[in-house]
Amino acid sequence: MTKTESDSRIAKRLARAGVGSRRYCEGLVFAGKVMINGVVTTNPAIKVNTSDRIKVNGKIIPNLQATRIWRYHKPIGLVTTRKDEKNRSTIFDNLPTNLPYTMPIGRLDINSEGLLLLTNDGEFKRFLEHPATGMCRKYRIRVHGNPTPQKIKLLEKGIKVGTVQYAPMIVKLDSQLGANAWMTIVLREGKNREIRKTLAAVGMQVSRLIRINYGPFELGNLEKNQVVEAIISNLTTTQFYANSLKI
């Protein structure tokens, strides 16, 4: 899957490079923080190409590469951020040093593990994260508590916790032994700590959370901290987006 940056609008070009959302990048342009070939621009619709030298806040934005995506097995104990204000270990402290600049697609909290996708394409990242895309996230969950049919039905209908309404999820009880059970849960929204909050609301405590799928991408047999590039070069952007919805 290949994208070019010729004749693209500056705000789109910056978003593609991972500077921020397109709206955020437009704000940077309006604020006079973007230079093209040494000249400040305040027009977010101005077009740029591969020969243009672009700076944001004085920092050069590198030329774009073809869209790439990697599967990463995130272990427990790492936060999904580039820098942590509490000085906790991050995924970027553990990624291979020869990996290009990447951005995580979505997050897994410090106590969660499993599949985390990485990409060099900011717009692709936002597409896969956006709730409107309907990208499924599948998890294997170990809980302390009794996942009764009534509790499962509440989750499948969509539950409100405090002021937050959560969308319906697919829930399957896999096994139960004493006070502990394994479940499979599929989400389409992936709000902050959604599984932990909704299960707690129906009387179940999550003791282990493993993401095993994100859209068409699978954790498979990746070892913890292992990174493998996904093969998407044989698909056009349009085909990939279409195929990603067929899970």
C-alpha positions as CSV (number, residue, x, y, z in Angstrom):
1,M,0.0,0.0,0.0
2,T,1.7,3.2,-1.1
3,K,0.8,6.9,-0.7
4,T,2.6,9.9,-2.2
5,E,2.8,13.4,-0.8
6,S,2.8,15.3,-4.1
7,D,0.3,18.1,-4.3
8,S,-1.3,17.4,-0.9
9,R,-2.5,20.2,1.3
10,I,-0.2,21.2,4.1
11,A,-2.6,20.3,6.9
12,K,-3.1,16.8,5.4
13,R,0.7,16.4,4.9
14,L,1.4,17.2,8.6
15,A,-1.4,14.9,9.8
16,R,0.0,12.1,7.6
17,A,3.4,12.6,9.3
18,G,1.8,12.2,12.7
19,V,2.0,15.8,13.9
20,G,-1.6,15.6,15.0
21,S,-5.2,15.5,13.6
22,R,-5.9,17.5,10.5
23,R,-7.8,20.0,12.5
24,Y,-4.9,20.4,15.0
25,C,-2.5,20.9,12.1
26,E,-4.7,23.5,10.6
27,G,-4.5,25.3,13.9
28,L,-0.7,25.2,13.8
29,V,-0.8,26.8,10.3
30,F,-3.3,29.5,11.4
31,A,-1.0,30.2,14.4
32,G,2.0,30.8,12.1
33,K,4.0,27.8,13.4
34,V,4.5,26.2,10.0
35,M,7.2,27.2,7.5
36,I,7.4,26.0,3.9
37,N,10.8,26.6,2.2
38,G,11.7,29.1,4.8
39,V,8.4,31.1,4.6
40,V,5.7,31.1,7.2
41,T,2.3,30.1,5.9
42,T,-1.1,30.7,7.5
43,N,-3.1,28.9,4.7
44,P,-3.9,25.3,5.7
45,A,-5.1,24.6,2.1
46,I,-1.8,25.5,0.4
47,K,-0.3,22.5,-1.4
48,V,3.1,20.9,-1.0
49,N,5.1,18.2,-2.7
50,T,8.2,16.1,-2.2
51,S,10.6,18.9,-3.0
52,D,9.2,21.3,-0.3
53,R,11.1,21.8,3.0
54,I,8.6,21.9,5.8
55,K,9.2,22.9,9.5
56,V,6.8,23.0,12.4
57,N,8.0,25.0,15.4
58,G,11.4,25.0,13.8
59,K,11.6,21.3,13.5
60,I,12.0,19.7,10.0
61,I,9.2,17.3,9.0
62,P,10.9,14.4,7.1
63,N,9.8,13.2,3.7
64,L,7.0,10.6,3.8
65,Q,7.5,7.0,3.3
66,A,5.0,4.3,2.1
67,T,2.5,3.4,4.7
68,R,3.8,0.6,7.0
69,I,2.3,-1.2,10.0
70,W,3.8,-3.5,12.6
71,R,2.3,-6.0,15.0
72,Y,3.8,-5.7,18.5
73,H,3.2,-7.9,21.5
74,K,3.0,-5.5,24.4
75,P,3.8,-7.0,27.8
76,I,2.3,-5.9,31.2
77,G,4.3,-3.1,32.8
78,L,4.8,-0.7,29.9
79,V,2.8,2.4,29.1
80,T,1.7,3.2,25.6
81,T,3.4,6.6,25.3
82,R,6.6,8.1,24.1
83,K,7.4,9.9,27.3
84,D,5.8,9.2,30.7
85,E,5.5,11.9,33.4
86,K,5.9,9.3,36.1
87,N,9.1,8.0,34.5
88,R,7.6,4.5,34.0
89,S,8.9,2.3,31.2
90,T,7.3,2.8,27.9
91,I,6.8,0.7,24.8
92,F,9.4,2.9,23.0
93,D,12.0,2.0,25.6
94,N,11.6,-1.6,24.5
95,L,11.2,-1.4,20.7
96,P,14.1,-2.3,18.5
97,T,16.5,0.7,17.9
98,N,16.4,0.1,14.1
99,L,12.6,0.6,13.9
100,P,11.6,3.7,12.0
101,Y,9.6,6.5,13.7
102,T,6.2,4.9,14.6
103,M,3.0,5.8,16.3
104,P,0.8,3.4,18.3
105,I,-2.7,2.7,17.0
106,G,-4.9,3.0,20.1
107,R,-3.6,2.1,23.5
108,L,-3.2,-0.7,26.0
109,D,-3.0,0.4,29.7
110,I,0.0,-0.6,31.8
111,N,-1.8,-3.6,33.2
112,S,-2.9,-4.9,29.8
113,E,-1.0,-7.0,27.3
114,G,-1.3,-8.3,23.8
115,L,-1.5,-6.9,20.3
116,L,-0.6,-3.3,19.8
117,L,-0.3,-1.9,16.2
118,L,2.3,0.6,15.2
119,T,2.4,2.7,12.1
120,N,4.4,5.4,10.4
121,D,1.2,7.0,9.0
122,G,-0.7,9.5,11.1
123,E,-3.8,9.5,9.0
124,F,-3.9,5.7,8.8
125,K,-3.6,5.6,12.6
126,R,-6.5,7.9,13.1
127,F,-8.6,6.0,10.6
128,L,-8.1,2.7,12.4
129,E,-8.8,4.3,15.8
130,H,-11.9,6.2,14.9
131,P,-15.2,4.7,16.3
132,A,-17.0,5.4,13.0
133,T,-14.6,2.9,11.2
134,G,-16.1,0.1,13.3
135,M,-12.8,-1.7,13.7
136,C,-13.3,-4.7,16.0
137,R,-10.9,-5.3,18.9
138,K,-11.0,-8.8,20.4
139,Y,-9.8,-9.6,23.9
140,R,-9.3,-12.6,26.1
141,I,-10.2,-11.7,29.6
142,R,-9.7,-13.5,32.9
143,V,-12.1,-12.3,35.6
144,H,-12.8,-12.9,39.3
145,G,-16.5,-13.2,39.6
146,N,-19.5,-15.0,38.2
147,P,-20.4,-14.0,34.6
148,T,-24.0,-15.0,34.7
149,P,-26.2,-14.9,31.6
150,Q,-27.9,-11.8,33.1
151,K,-24.6,-9.9,33.4
152,I,-23.5,-11.0,29.9
153,K,-26.9,-9.8,28.5
154,L,-26.3,-6.3,30.1
155,L,-23.0,-6.0,28.4
156,E,-24.3,-7.2,25.1
157,K,-27.1,-4.6,25.2
158,G,-24.7,-1.7,26.1
159,I,-24.3,-0.5,29.6
160,K,-24.0,3.0,31.1
161,V,-21.4,3.5,33.8
162,G,-21.7,6.9,35.5
163,T,-22.2,9.4,32.8
164,V,-20.6,7.2,30.0
165,Q,-22.7,5.1,27.7
166,Y,-20.9,2.1,26.3
167,A,-21.8,0.5,23.0
168,P,-23.0,-3.1,22.9
169,M,-20.2,-5.7,22.9
170,I,-19.9,-9.3,21.9
171,V,-19.4,-11.5,25.0
172,K,-18.6,-15.2,25.3
173,L,-18.0,-17.2,28.4
174,D,-15.2,-19.6,27.6
175,S,-14.6,-21.4,30.9
176,Q,-15.1,-21.1,34.6
177,L,-13.3,-22.7,37.5
178,G,-14.4,-21.7,40.9
179,A,-14.4,-17.9,41.3
180,N,-12.4,-17.3,38.1
181,A,-13.6,-17.3,34.5
182,W,-12.1,-16.8,31.1
183,M,-14.2,-14.7,28.6
184,T,-13.8,-13.5,25.0
185,I,-15.0,-9.9,24.4
186,V,-15.2,-8.0,21.1
187,L,-15.5,-4.2,21.1
188,R,-16.0,-1.7,18.3
189,E,-15.4,1.5,20.2
190,G,-12.5,0.8,22.6
191,K,-13.1,3.7,25.0
192,N,-10.6,4.3,27.9
193,R,-10.5,1.2,30.1
194,E,-13.8,0.1,28.7
195,I,-13.6,-3.6,29.6
196,R,-12.4,-3.0,33.1
197,K,-15.1,-0.4,33.9
198,T,-18.0,-2.2,32.3
199,L,-17.2,-5.6,33.9
200,A,-16.7,-3.9,37.3
201,A,-20.1,-2.3,36.9
202,V,-21.7,-5.8,36.7
203,G,-19.6,-7.2,39.6
204,M,-16.6,-8.8,37.9
205,Q,-12.9,-7.9,38.5
206,V,-10.5,-8.2,35.5
207,S,-7.3,-9.9,36.6
208,R,-5.9,-10.4,33.1
209,L,-6.6,-8.7,29.8
210,I,-5.0,-9.7,26.5
211,R,-5.8,-8.2,23.1
212,I,-5.7,-10.8,20.5
213,N,-7.1,-9.0,17.4
214,Y,-7.3,-5.5,16.1
215,G,-9.3,-5.4,12.9
216,P,-7.8,-7.9,10.4
217,F,-4.5,-8.1,12.4
218,E,-3.9,-10.9,14.9
219,L,-1.5,-11.4,17.9
220,G,-0.9,-14.9,16.7
221,N,2.2,-16.5,18.1
222,L,4.2,-13.3,18.7
223,E,6.5,-13.5,21.7
224,K,6.3,-10.7,24.3
225,N,8.1,-7.5,23.1
226,Q,8.4,-9.0,19.6
227,V,7.7,-6.7,16.6
228,V,6.8,-8.0,13.1
229,E,5.9,-5.9,10.1
230,A,2.5,-6.8,8.6
231,I,2.4,-7.4,4.9
232,I,0.0,-4.9,3.4
233,S,2.0,-3.8,0.3
234,N,-0.1,-5.9,-2.0
235,L,-3.3,-4.0,-1.2
236,T,-4.3,-0.5,-2.3
237,T,-5.4,1.9,0.4
238,T,-9.1,1.5,-0.6
239,Q,-8.9,-2.3,-0.7
240,F,-7.3,-2.4,2.7
241,Y,-9.9,-0.2,4.3
242,A,-12.7,-2.2,2.7
243,N,-11.1,-5.6,3.8
244,S,-10.5,-4.3,7.3
245,L,-14.2,-4.2,8.0
246,K,-14.8,-7.9,7.0
247,I,-13.8,-9.6,10.3
